[in-house]
Amino acid sequence: MTDSPLGNRLLQDAVEQLSSLPGIGKKSALRFALYLLKQPMENVERFGNSIISLRREIKYCTECNMISDSNMCPICADARRDRRTICVVESLRDVLSIEATGEYRGVYHVLGGVISPMDGVGPADLPIDQLCRRVQDNQIEEVILALSTGMEGETTSFYLYKVLTPLNVKITAIARGVAFGDDLEYTDQLTLGRSIVNRQIFSPEI
Amino acid sequence: MTDSPLGNRLLQDAVEQLSSLPGIGKKSALRFALYLLKQPMENVERFGNSIISLRREIKYCTECNMISDSNMCPICADARRDRRTICVVESLRDVLSIEATGEYRGVYHVLGGVISPMDGVGPADLPIDQLCRRVQDNQIEEVILALSTGMEGETTSFYLYKVLTPLNVKITAIARGVAFGDDLEYTDQLTLGRSIVNRQIFSPEI
């Protein structure tokens, strides 16, 4: 399918923009554009402006770098959270996932990426100095590393381990193992191997 | 996953708007929003404004109702097209699909929908009168019905057949049959049955 026979500048612009979204091709983008064309004018203005406002007005928490309406995010501002424990994550999505478990009461530090020489992202491009300062200034007791297990995530975790170690803080990492419900035969060797090495005393939940 | 713990108004607004796109859930919408947050401000403004401009500035071809930059779409304006043949389709996407085949040199009539009592769309809500006038005023020789084969498409085709018949125009419909590359065993009975009834003299392409 091609949109060139129509030569419609407005449609082509919109399709091109919509297809810049991650995972969205020209076909889906065209579907979105035609859908938006059928909506009332005020809805489409709200749509476009909500995105522009998001980008223009968003703030980042000065403590943890989480995106926020104000200078302090609701988690950092919440007096009931344990401020002695910082969980280091790559993105807001990871925060949401961990929050959804209801198992964590500490605060976060959002890196916004991982060290990736391929993409030109070095340690200086991430708020790692800020993390170190935070650990020193606030008598942090534990830093939990919750980065992804790919090459880049591992590199970043190792770098963090190196710079945090002199600061006399407990450094932990989230447990890796066979997920609940997963069959052993379909679990990759690395995960299964680690899950045996790191086996724990069996304590059935009652 | 929930975005409530963050209580971020800007993000929630944008996610809500993005998840209004067809086929997009909250999770994809959040991914889009976080992607847009990482883009330069001017790119995001271009993104939002291209959508608003599309909706605000789009015109519809006064001949065939196709969306257009001007009052006459490039197809209707193209002197090389056969103006005696009109292909009736539901949407612009169908036009693009047919244009991509390179097999059609006539013009189109875009209904923008089909008769659907369930959705409150009656014949009067579609540009059917306009089609009839177009057929009468321009000595149209053939109207090709190329609507979908669902209940609503069939109803619409039948309605068009009824109103076009008195106008003394040849009314045809696109051929239905087993698609190239499809296995007979996986073809639905209706299609396979019709393909036998409507069998054609075999003429191998050389």
Contacts between the chains, C-beta under 8 A, distances in Angstrom:
chain1	res1	chain2	res2	distance
A	1	B	96	5.2
A	1	B	97	6.0
A	1	B	100	5.1
A	2	B	96	7.0
A	2	B	99	7.5
A	2	B	100	5.8
A	3	B	96	6.2
A	5	B	74	7.0
A	5	B	75	7.1
A	5	B	96	7.4
A	5	B	99	4.5
A	6	B	66	7.3
A	6	B	67	7.9
A	6	B	68	7.7
A	6	B	73	7.0
A	6	B	74	6.1
A	6	B	75	7.6
A	6	B	92	7.6
A	6	B	95	7.6
A	6	B	96	7.2
A	6	B	99	7.9
A	7	B	69	7.6
A	7	B	74	5.1
A	8	B	67	6.3
A	8	B	68	6.3
A	8	B	69	5.6
A	8	B	74	8.0
A	9	B	69	5.5
A	10	B	50	7.8
A	10	B	53	6.0
A	10	B	54	4.7
A	10	B	57	5.8
A	10	B	58	5.5
A	10	B	69	6.3
A	11	B	54	6.4
A	11	B	58	7.4
A	11	B	67	6.3
A	13	B	50	4.5
A	13	B	53	7.3
A	13	B	54	7.1
A	14	B	50	4.9
A	14	B	51	5.5
A	14	B	53	7.7
A	14	B	54	4.1
A	16	B	50	7.7
A	17	B	46	6.6
A	17	B	47	4.6
A	17	B	50	4.5
A	17	B	51	6.9
A	18	B	51	7.5
A	20	B	47	7.1
A	21	B	32	4.9
A	21	B	35	6.5
A	21	B	36	7.9
A	22	B	31	6.0
A	22	B	32	7.0
A	22	B	35	5.1
A	23	B	28	7.4
A	23	B	31	7.6
A	28	B	23	7.4
A	30	B	93	6.6
A	30	B	96	7.6
A	31	B	22	6.0
A	31	B	23	7.6
A	31	B	93	7.5
A	32	B	21	4.9
A	32	B	22	7.0
A	33	B	51	7.7
A	33	B	54	6.3
A	34	B	91	6.6
A	34	B	92	6.2
A	34	B	93	6.6
A	35	B	21	6.5
A	35	B	22	5.1
A	36	B	21	7.9
A	36	B	51	6.0
A	36	B	54	6.8
A	36	B	55	6.0
A	37	B	54	6.6
A	37	B	55	6.1
A	37	B	58	6.3
A	37	B	67	6.7
A	39	B	55	7.3
A	41	B	55	6.0
A	41	B	56	6.6
A	44	B	51	6.4
A	44	B	52	6.1
A	44	B	54	7.9
A	44	B	55	4.0
A	44	B	56	7.8
A	45	B	52	5.6
A	45	B	55	7.7
A	45	B	56	8.0
A	46	B	17	6.6
A	47	B	17	4.6
A	47	B	20	7.1
A	47	B	48	8.0
A	47	B	51	6.4
A	47	B	52	7.9
A	48	B	47	8.0
A	48	B	48	3.8
A	48	B	49	6.5
A	48	B	51	4.6
A	48	B	52	4.0
A	49	B	48	6.5
A	49	B	52	7.5
A	50	B	10	7.8
A	50	B	13	4.5
A	50	B	14	4.9
A	50	B	16	7.7
A	50	B	17	4.5
A	51	B	14	5.4
A	51	B	17	6.9
A	51	B	18	7.4
A	51	B	33	7.7
A	51	B	36	6.0
A	51	B	44	6.4
A	51	B	47	6.4
A	51	B	48	4.6
A	52	B	44	6.1
A	52	B	45	5.6
A	52	B	47	8.0
A	52	B	48	4.0
A	52	B	49	7.5
A	53	B	10	6.0
A	53	B	13	7.3
A	53	B	14	7.7
A	54	B	10	4.7
A	54	B	11	6.4
A	54	B	13	7.1
A	54	B	14	4.1
A	54	B	33	6.3
A	54	B	36	6.8
A	54	B	37	6.6
A	54	B	44	7.9
A	55	B	36	6.0
A	55	B	37	6.1
A	55	B	39	7.3
A	55	B	41	6.0
A	55	B	44	4.0
A	55	B	45	7.7
A	56	B	41	6.7
A	56	B	44	7.8
A	56	B	45	8.0
A	57	B	10	5.8
A	58	B	10	5.5
A	58	B	11	7.4
A	58	B	37	6.3
A	66	B	6	7.3
A	67	B	6	7.9
A	67	B	8	6.3
A	67	B	11	6.3
A	67	B	37	6.7
A	68	B	6	7.7
A	68	B	8	6.3
A	69	B	7	7.6
A	69	B	8	5.6
A	69	B	9	5.5
A	69	B	10	6.4
A	73	B	6	7.0
A	74	B	5	6.9
A	74	B	6	6.1
A	74	B	7	5.1
A	75	B	5	7.1
A	75	B	6	7.6
A	91	B	34	6.6
A	92	B	6	7.6
A	92	B	34	6.2
A	93	B	1	8.0
A	93	B	30	6.7
A	93	B	31	7.5
A	93	B	34	6.7
A	95	B	6	7.6
A	96	B	1	5.3
A	96	B	2	6.9
A	96	B	3	6.2
A	96	B	5	7.4
A	96	B	6	7.2
A	96	B	30	7.7
A	97	B	1	6.1
A	99	B	2	7.4
A	99	B	5	4.5
A	99	B	6	8.0
A	100	B	1	5.2
A	100	B	2	5.7
